[in-house]
Amino acid sequence: MDAANRRQIVVRLLLAAEHEAQQIVNAAKTERVRKLTQAKEEAEKEVAGHHREMELEFRKNEAENSGELRAIMKRLEQETEGKINHLQMEAASVRNGIVSMLFKHATTVIT
């Protein structure tokens, strides 16, 4: 075997090795893309599930709080109405005395 044939064989072996290496790199890239896509899909599913859980918890809390809020509002309305009635009764009880005092001061001449 002469030197030229040996060089041709070496070149063919190098080309074959380069081709095989390129196939390995391409397969690795394809696998990487597949795994990234799969991880993204799984993450999106997990986020969507977490979002649904949080939405349900929010709705549950909202329903519970709205009932409490209505009870608080009703109690405040009752307390306010009671205070208004109390003030009206106090005003009615002192009205005659105040009217008499005002009438007396308005009709008294200071000399």
Secondary structure as UniProt FT lines:
FT   HELIX           3..107
//
